Amino acid sequence: MTGRLDADVAVVGLGAMGAMSAWHLARTGASVLGFEQFGIAHDRGAAGGESRLFRMAYHEGPEYVPLLRRARELWWELAEASGRDLFIPTGCLSIGLPGLAPMVNVRRSVTEHDLEHEILGPDELAVRYPQHRLHDGEIGILDAAGGMLRPELAVLAAAQQAIALGARLHEHTAVRGIEPGNGGVTILTDDARYRVRRVVVTAGPWTGELVPAVAVTVKPIVLTWFAPADLPAYGPDRFPAFVRDTDGVHLFGCPVLDGMSVKCGFADVWEPLAGAQDLTRDLPDAALRPLSDAVRRFLPGLHPEPIRHNVYMDGYTPDRTAVVGVLPDAPSVVVLAGFSGHGFKMAPVFGAIAADLALEGGTPFGIARMSPARFAAAT
Ligand SMILES: Cc1cc2nc3c(=O)[nH]c(=O)nc-3n(C[C@H](O)[C@H](O)[C@H](O)COP(=O)(O)OP(=O)(O)OC[C@H]3O[C@@H](n4cnc5c(N)ncnc54)[C@H](O)[C@@H]3O)c2cc1C
């Protein structure tokens, strides 16, 4: 590569994956430049909304468990290094009929990977967790490694660790173009251009604007908060994070973290947007009705009108498997995108993978199914 280099690696987009990538890259001693179009730890993309579920017994399949194991270790490392309370270990309760595909995957995860868990039959589940109104035959699987993460704080913690290790992170600086060539990459912003050896693109729902070959579908996700009558019964010590599949309704939720309300949401039911720029937080009242109905049916101890709501978004792939790897036709460009509503919990391990890919060209983690070539071929 000819000419002056501004850094070994640039990270474009400092949300969940980008902040973790910058942290891991800086830990190796590489020189790192980072760019974020908004402020660090903003809540206008995929990493807002106060809490995220961490689950190790995985609805999406047991093949994720090795990544989840390493992610969990890294969450505690980041919490300790930053002195911030990033992980609240509540356990995670999966509820559903035992034959449902997600419940089968949860059971396979715990048996194939020997995860600490409890299987609660209908009677025991009703006694232990009376907050949930159950349907006949539903069981619970309590994943002991599960818990809650704090997304905005986590992004902030990772970015601050990266800065402490020497990374130069530019906030309020949108990247307008990424030009691979001449053995490196040129990064264009409104008022500067930078030359780096490799770039890690972690632009979340905006990825298609920078890397058209990875045009993830942008979907909003609405979060809603409901007030319990009996506040202590919904605290982290008595009400684990949960994921529930009943009658085609997929509901997830978190215990009270704000002193007054339980967060609930549906994944994967919201209509796609034309692009990230179309996100709106103004919702018609009718859009919240299905969530109120689900709360009325399944969590009768909560007042069924949300006391607040907000709208976030994530990039989705057709099979809900992320795109992680080096672009086949541009070896200096690493892309991590399309986390499809379930990537946050794995962000620290994906940050480590991004550093491996950018600095070594490969990683010991099993990510073959996430190859960008696969995604390009599928579109
Ligand atoms: C409401 C909601 C609930 C979720 N719940 C869970 C959960 O419980 N558990 C779980 O594991 N996952 C969950 N997820 C998924 C998880 O949060 C996402 O998969 C993850 O945050 C994706 O991270 P990302 O880095 O790809 O995107 P983001 O966190 O959005 O980061 C992308 C960043 O890139 C920046 N950017 C974009 N373009 C540019 C540019 N041109 N120049 C500079 N900066 C740019 C953006 O501003 C943004 O900061 C949820 C997602 C949502 C939306």
The ligand as a MOL file (V3000), in Angstrom:
LIG
                    3D

  0  0  0     0  0            999 V3000
M  V30 BEGIN CTAB
M  V30 COUNTS 53 58 0 0 0
M  V30 BEGIN ATOM
M  V30 1 C -36.0990 -2.7740 19.9650 0
M  V30 2 C -35.0640 -3.8250 19.8030 0
M  V30 3 C -34.9700 -4.8430 20.7410 0
M  V30 4 C -33.9690 -5.8070 20.6230 0
M  V30 5 N -33.8570 -6.7570 21.6060 0
M  V30 6 C -32.7770 -7.5760 21.5970 0
M  V30 7 C -32.5510 -8.4220 22.6940 0
M  V30 8 O -33.3250 -8.4560 23.6690 0
M  V30 9 N -31.4240 -9.1940 22.6730 0
M  V30 10 C -30.5470 -9.1670 21.6260 0
M  V30 11 O -29.5470 -9.8790 21.6660 0
M  V30 12 N -30.7480 -8.3530 20.5690 0
M  V30 13 C -31.8260 -7.5600 20.5400 0
M  V30 14 N -32.0240 -6.6910 19.5040 0
M  V30 15 C -31.0790 -6.6890 18.3840 0
M  V30 16 C -29.8310 -5.8820 18.6510 0
M  V30 17 O -30.0960 -4.7390 19.4320 0
M  V30 18 C -29.2220 -5.5020 17.2930 0
M  V30 19 O -29.0790 -6.6980 16.5310 0
M  V30 20 C -27.8580 -4.8350 17.4380 0
M  V30 21 O -27.9440 -3.7060 18.2460 0
M  V30 22 C -27.3350 -4.4530 16.0570 0
M  V30 23 O -26.1550 -3.7010 16.2110 0
M  V30 24 P -25.5210 -2.8910 15.0170 0
M  V30 25 O -24.2010 -2.4240 15.4990 0
M  V30 26 O -25.6100 -3.7000 13.7710 0
M  V30 27 O -26.5130 -1.6370 14.7760 0
M  V30 28 P -26.5700 -0.2560 15.6290 0
M  V30 29 O -26.4560 -0.5440 17.0750 0
M  V30 30 O -27.7660 0.4920 15.1470 0
M  V30 31 O -25.2650 0.5310 15.1870 0
M  V30 32 C -25.0950 1.0540 13.8880 0
M  V30 33 C -24.4250 2.4110 14.0580 0
M  V30 34 O -23.8870 2.8610 12.8530 0
M  V30 35 C -24.0680 4.2710 12.7840 0
M  V30 36 N -23.9900 4.6560 11.3690 0
M  V30 37 C -24.7680 4.2040 10.3760 0
M  V30 38 N -24.3830 4.7440 9.1940 0
M  V30 39 C -23.3230 5.5500 9.4550 0
M  V30 40 C -22.5010 6.3770 8.6400 0
M  V30 41 N -22.6680 6.4710 7.3180 0
M  V30 42 N -21.5020 7.0680 9.2460 0
M  V30 43 C -21.2960 6.9850 10.5840 0
M  V30 44 N -22.0800 6.2130 11.3960 0
M  V30 45 C -23.0660 5.5050 10.8500 0
M  V30 46 C -25.4430 4.4430 13.3930 0
M  V30 47 O -25.7160 5.7680 13.7770 0
M  V30 48 C -25.3790 3.4720 14.5460 0
M  V30 49 O -24.8540 4.0770 15.7110 0
M  V30 50 C -33.0600 -5.7610 19.5490 0
M  V30 51 C -33.1620 -4.7630 18.5820 0
M  V30 52 C -34.1510 -3.7960 18.7050 0
M  V30 53 C -34.2440 -2.7240 17.6630 0
M  V30 END ATOM
M  V30 BEGIN BOND
M  V30 1 1 1 2
M  V30 2 1 2 3
M  V30 3 2 2 52
M  V30 4 2 3 4
M  V30 5 1 4 5
M  V30 6 1 4 50
M  V30 7 2 5 6
M  V30 8 1 6 7
M  V30 9 1 6 13
M  V30 10 2 7 8
M  V30 11 1 7 9
M  V30 12 1 9 10
M  V30 13 2 10 11
M  V30 14 1 10 12
M  V30 15 2 12 13
M  V30 16 1 13 14
M  V30 17 1 14 15
M  V30 18 1 14 50
M  V30 19 1 15 16
M  V30 20 1 16 17
M  V30 21 1 16 18
M  V30 22 1 18 19
M  V30 23 1 18 20
M  V30 24 1 20 21
M  V30 25 1 20 22
M  V30 26 1 22 23
M  V30 27 1 23 24
M  V30 28 2 24 25
M  V30 29 1 24 26
M  V30 30 1 24 27
M  V30 31 1 27 28
M  V30 32 2 28 29
M  V30 33 1 28 30
M  V30 34 1 28 31
M  V30 35 1 31 32
M  V30 36 1 32 33
M  V30 37 1 33 34
M  V30 38 1 33 48
M  V30 39 1 34 35
M  V30 40 1 35 36
M  V30 41 1 35 46
M  V30 42 1 36 37
M  V30 43 1 36 45
M  V30 44 2 37 38
M  V30 45 1 38 39
M  V30 46 1 39 40
M  V30 47 2 39 45
M  V30 48 1 40 41
M  V30 49 2 40 42
M  V30 50 1 42 43
M  V30 51 2 43 44
M  V30 52 1 44 45
M  V30 53 1 46 47
M  V30 54 1 46 48
M  V30 55 1 48 49
M  V30 56 2 50 51
M  V30 57 1 51 52
M  V30 58 1 52 53
M  V30 END BOND
M  V30 END CTAB
M  END
